[in-house]
Amino acid sequence: MPSQRVFIKTSTGIRLAAVIDFPEIAPRAFAVFSHCFTCSKDLKAIVRISRRLAEHQIAVLRFDFTGLGDSEGDFSETNFETNVSDVLSVANWLRQNHRAPQLLIGLSLGAAAMMAAAHQIDSAGGLVTLAAPSCTAHLADYLLRQNPEIESLGAGEVTIGGRRHLIKAQLLTSLRQRNLGAEISSIRLPHLIMHSPIDETLGFYHAEKIFELTGGIKSFITLDGADHLMMSQANDVVFVADQIELWSRRWM
């Protein structure tokens, strides 16, 4: 399947790196896929899900948030608001250069950004959240446990996925102040929620809360035996992509 690497300029002039995985024939729809906290568009699960969806004639644009992967910018200066802004910049670029996105997909904190941005993407007909949080304050608490200096000194380093990242107190403030629950309640799109009941990073109760809150037509699939990033079982990503495609046929 053909893939195209592109750079997308945000409203602040930063260039975001992205890849579009195209079907072999003309796509019947376009999707945007946002990654997890400190991850990238090249996370194995994201790549495999995107390419599998391309086999189903859904073109998928996966991108790196500001300061991560191949994108420009300083990660320590980013926060949840910049993540949402990045999603909107990518969706707008896709509208201008190919076709407005009909499907929104997010993993973990990237799914939270998608839920927050969904009401601003008029073209979207469906939303898929994978291992998503029902609030953002939990991440602030986690980061603070990793390094109390983030709050006491205004900044500190944490290690996530084997990589060190500088975290500033402004990120904690952003995560604590965001009312994600209200934004989830405002969602009116068909919403597919997928989560593992044994997810040790984000407990299953997050998915249950999202299902309770979300305002659109809702569907829930448990990813039995999967870990948070769907890396422990090779067939998990195939199952996820196939279920997304089947679900999306109802409205796309």
N, C-alpha and C positions, 0 to 999 in steps of 0.2 A: 504494500500500500504506500502511496506517495505521502511524504511529509514535507511541510514547508516551514522553515524557520523565519520568524519575523520579529521586528521590534516595534513596540507600541508606545507612543509618547503620552504621558499622563498630563493632567492639567497644570502640573508644576514643572513640566519639561523633562522629567525623568523618563528614560527609555526602559520599558519592561520587555524582557525576553519571553518569547512565546513560540510554541510549535503547534501547527495545525495538522492533525492526522486526517487525511482525506480518504474517502472510499475510492475504489477503482473506477466507479462510474459516478455520475452526478449525484451529490448528496441530496437526500430528501429532507434533511434538517441540519442545523448547526447547533452545537452545544458549547458552553464554556465550563471549564473544570478548574476549580481553585484548590490549592494544596493545603496541607496541614502546617501547624506552627513550626517554623524554622526548617521546613522541608523544601522541596522544589518540584517543578513540573516534571522532573526526571525520576521521581520516586517510582520504584518498580511497579507498584500497584496502579498508580495513575497512568503510567505508560501502557500497561497491559489492558486496562479497562478502556482507555481511549482507542487503542488499536482494535480491540474487539468490537467496540461500537462502530468504528469505521467499516468493519466487515458487514455491519447491519445498515450501511448507507447513512450513518450519522457522522458528519464531520465534527471533530472535537478540537477546540482550541484550549490548550493547557498552557499556563503561564507562571512565571515566577513573580511573587510579590516584590515590592521595592526592597532593595538591599539583600536579596536572597538569590541563589542560583546564578544565572547569567544577567540578572537585571541590575541596572544602575541604582545608586542611592546608598544611604547609610542605614543599615537595619536598626541601629540603636535609636534612631530618630523616628522610627515608624511606630504605629499603634493600631488599634482596631479601626479607627476612623480612616487611616490611610489604606488599610486593607479594603474597606468598603469602596473607597474612592478608586482603588486599582481595579476592582471588579467592574465598576461603572465605565472606566476608561476602556477596558478591554471589550466590554459589550458594545460600546459606541463605535470602537474601531471596526469590530466585526460587522456592524450594521452598515458602515460606510464603505467597507472594502469587499465584503462578500454578501452576507445575508444576516439580518438581525437574529440573534440567538433565540431559539425556541425552547431550549432545554438548559437548565442551570444545574450544575453538579458541584458539590463541595465535600471535602474530606476534613473531618475534625474542625479545627478553628476556621479553615477555609469554608466549611459548610456554614458556620456561624455568620461569616461575612456574606455568604450567598443569601442566607435568610434575611439579613439586614438590608441587603441591596435589592431583593426580589421585587419589591413594590415600585422600584424606580426603573425597572426594565420591562416596558410595556409589551414587548414582543414575546416575552416568555410565556410558554403554555404549560410548563411543568417544572418542578423543583425536586431534586434528589439530594438527600443529605446522608452521608456515610459517617458513622461513628461521631456524630455531632454533639456538641455541648448544648445544654438548655440554658446556660448562663455563661458569662465570661469571667465573673469574679473568681471562680475556682482556679483559673490559670494564674491570676495575680497571687493567690494564696500559695500555689505550688512554687512559683518563682521566688517568692519571699522565703519560703522554707529552704530553698536551695542556697540562697545567699541573702541574709538579712541586711547586708550593706546596701542593697538596692534602695532600701527605704532610709536607712540611717545615714548613708553617705550620698544618696542621690543616684548612685549607679553601682553596678557590680557585675561580675561575670558568672555565667552558669554554663554547665555542660549539658547539652541535649543531643542525643544521637551521636555521641563521640566528638562533637564539635563545640568549641567555646564561643559564646555569644555575649556581647556587652548589652546589658539590660539597664535602661534608665527608669527612674521613678515615674516619669510621665506615662510609661506604658501601664504600670500598675493602676494609675489614676484612671486611664482610659478604660481598662478592663473592669474596674470596680464601678464606674459611673454608668456604664452602658446598660440600658434596660432591654436586654435581648428578649426577655419574656414578652414584653409588649410588642416588639417587632415580630416575633413568631405569631402572636395572636392576630396580627394584621395581615398575615399571608392569606391570600385568596386563590392561590394557584393549586392545582392538584399537587399533592406533596407525598413523595415516596420516602419513607424513613427506613434506613437499614442500619442495624447495630448488632454487635455480638453480645450475647448474654454473659460471656466470660471476659469481656473487655476489661483489662486491669488498669488502663489509662483513664478511661471515662466510663464510669459505671453505667449499667443498663438503665438505671433510673432516669438518666438524661433522655434517653429515647422515649421512655414512657411519658415523661413530662412534655417533650416536644409534641408527641401524639395528642396529648390532652390539650395543649395550647393552640396548635396550628389551626388556622381558620378555613383552609381549603378542603377539598375532597382528599381524604388521607388514606394512605396505605402503609402497612408495617410489615417488614420482612426481617426475621431474626437470622443472623449469620452464625449458625451454630458452629462452634469449634474455632472460629476465626479470632485472630488477635487484632489489636487496634488498627494496625496498618495493613492487615490482610497479607502477611508475608509467610505465615507458618504453614499454610496449605495452598499448594499451587493452583488448585481448581477454584479457590474462592473468587478470584478476580473474574474468571470466566462466568461463574454463576452470577456475580453482581452485574456484569455487563449485559448478560442475556436477560436478566430480570428487568433491568432498566429498559431495554428495548421492547420487551413484551408489554410492560406497563405503559410505556409511552404510546403504543399503538392505539390506545383507547381515546387519546385526545389529539395526537399529532398527525 
